[in-house]
Amino acid sequence: MALVVAVVLWELASTNGFHFYINFDNIPAPSVVGAALVTELTGKEFYLHILHSLERVAIAYVIAVVVGVVLGVAMGRSRWAEDIILPYIELLRPIPAVAWIPLAILMLPTEQSSIIFITFLGALFPVILNTVHGVEQTNSVLVRAARSLGASRTAILWHVVLPGAMPSIVAGLAIGMGVAWFSLLAGEIISGQYGIGYYTWNSYTLIQYPQIIIGMLTIGGLGTLCTLLVRKGCNPLLKWQAKGGRS
């Protein structure tokens, strides 16, 4: 219902040339954007942009999850590992994705690899930090109980630490997916030839206003869908967790 209200207000603002701090004079109405979307969907190029973006996100995200969880667990379980790795994390984490683009282009052989690298960095830090937080918040009583029963370090990690940290890890995976899309689009705008970010920026340079909005909405839809899939895919790992409720 909220989305319908937003679309109606958008239509009214565009058709009536609403101009009060925010200027809708050059913003196409939803009906115009819808007609342009139908035209885009009848061709192949729009789907190519989407497929290229999905491929880049998938590769970068999988690598970020593997590296992020491994480093996060190591930092959460070992003070020595945290002392070595954390300074690099805190130094690199505030650097925005756009700032990495020139260096990535210089370091890596292709535009595809540089965009994947930038996307990987965007997804990596939320995964690492949430994993560290989850591991460090593991109930120490449960760890001591498992140790007193003769459990090995590997068994404690697998059966106590990781399940206890899983809610925080899953939150990091969801946040990482959102940041991955943000970083991907920054890379595609600067150095891409295909991708939904390139499509959106190229529409701006060609003064194709409906296509700009189509690109933005596609980005939002794909990012939301991917985040939802991550959460749904992780649900089996959280079966043990008590379900909360809204009052």
Summary of the structure (lengths in Angstrom):
residues: 247
radius of gyration: 22.1
end to end distance: 21.2
largest distance: 73.7
contacts: 756
relative contact order: 0.12
helix: 80%
strand: 1%
